[in-house]
Amino acid sequence: QVQLVESGGGLVQAGSSLRLSCVASGRIFNIRTMGWYRQAPGKRRDLVATITNGGSTNYADSVKGRFTISRDNAKNTVYLQMNSLKPEDTAVYYCNLVDRFTYEYWGQGTQVTVSS
């Protein structure tokens, strides 16, 4: 019932910036949290950042100080501003939404590749 569509991934050089966007649509029963996770080939899917409806944020240690998560509640959209990108940031980035009933939804992922 809920669809998440990510955009903004691409191929960039180390030190560059990207901004990812995720738009949620469909039957959304009030958003508790939205966030970003990433998965490199052969590795687990790890949390990158989350943001609650009230604006509280949580970041993985590896991205603190470089990435910023934000949201536009009116548009059901979450963003991930990624600065000072490193090759180890290379992964598929997935958008995540948890609604008020704790139902969880995932996007299809967008590829971020950072060259050295």
C-alpha positions in Angstrom: 0.0 0.0 0.0 3.0 2.3 0.6 5.6 2.9 -2.0 9.0 4.5 -1.4 10.9 5.9 -4.4 14.5 6.8 -4.0 16.5 9.0 -6.2 19.8 10.9 -6.3 22.4 8.1 -6.4 25.3 8.1 -8.8 29.0 7.8 -9.4 31.2 10.5 -7.8 34.7 11.0 -6.7 35.9 10.9 -3.1 35.3 14.1 -1.3 32.2 15.0 -3.4 28.6 15.3 -2.3 25.3 13.7 -3.2 21.8 14.3 -1.9 19.4 11.3 -1.8 15.7 11.8 -1.8 12.9 9.4 -0.9 9.2 10.1 -1.5 6.6 8.0 0.2 3.1 7.6 -1.3 0.0 5.5 -0.8 -1.9 4.7 2.4 0.5 6.1 5.1 -0.8 5.9 8.7 1.3 8.7 10.1 5.1 8.4 10.0 7.0 7.4 13.1 10.4 7.3 11.5 12.0 7.5 8.1 15.6 6.6 7.4 18.3 5.3 5.2 20.1 2.0 5.3 22.9 0.8 3.0 24.2 -2.5 1.8 27.5 -3.3 0.0 27.9 -6.5 -2.0 28.3 -9.5 0.3 27.6 -7.5 3.4 24.6 -6.9 5.7 22.2 -4.0 5.4 23.3 -1.4 8.0 21.6 1.7 9.4 22.9 5.0 8.1 20.5 7.5 9.6 17.0 7.8 10.9 14.7 10.7 11.8 11.6 10.7 13.8 8.4 12.6 13.3 9.5 15.0 16.0 12.9 15.6 14.3 15.2 13.5 16.4 18.0 12.0 14.4 20.3 9.0 14.8 23.4 8.3 12.7 25.8 5.5 12.3 29.2 6.4 13.7 30.8 6.0 10.3 28.8 8.9 8.8 28.5 11.3 11.8 29.7 14.8 10.8 29.5 14.0 7.1 25.8 13.0 6.4 22.7 14.9 7.4 19.2 13.4 7.3 16.2 15.7 7.0 12.6 15.5 6.2 9.6 17.4 4.7 6.6 16.0 6.5 4.1 17.8 4.3 5.6 16.0 1.3 6.3 12.7 3.0 9.9 13.0 1.9 13.2 12.3 3.5 16.6 13.4 2.3 20.1 12.3 3.0 22.8 15.0 2.3 26.1 13.2 1.9 29.3 15.2 2.1 32.9 14.3 2.1 32.1 10.9 0.5 34.5 8.1 0.9 35.0 4.9 -1.2 33.7 2.9 1.8 30.4 4.7 1.4 29.8 2.8 -1.8 26.6 0.8 -1.4 23.0 0.5 -2.4 21.1 2.9 -0.2 17.6 2.0 0.8 14.9 4.2 2.1 12.9 3.0 5.1 9.6 4.1 6.6 7.9 3.0 9.8 4.3 4.1 10.4 2.4 4.7 13.6 1.4 1.0 13.8 5.1 0.0 13.3 4.5 -1.3 9.8 7.7 -1.1 7.9 8.3 -0.3 4.3 11.4 -0.3 2.0 12.3 1.3 -1.2 14.0 -0.5 -4.1 17.4 1.1 -3.4 19.6 3.6 -5.3 23.3 2.9 -6.1 26.0 5.2 -4.7 29.5 4.6 -6.0 32.4 6.6 -4.7 35.7 6.4 -6.6 39.1 7.0 -5.0 
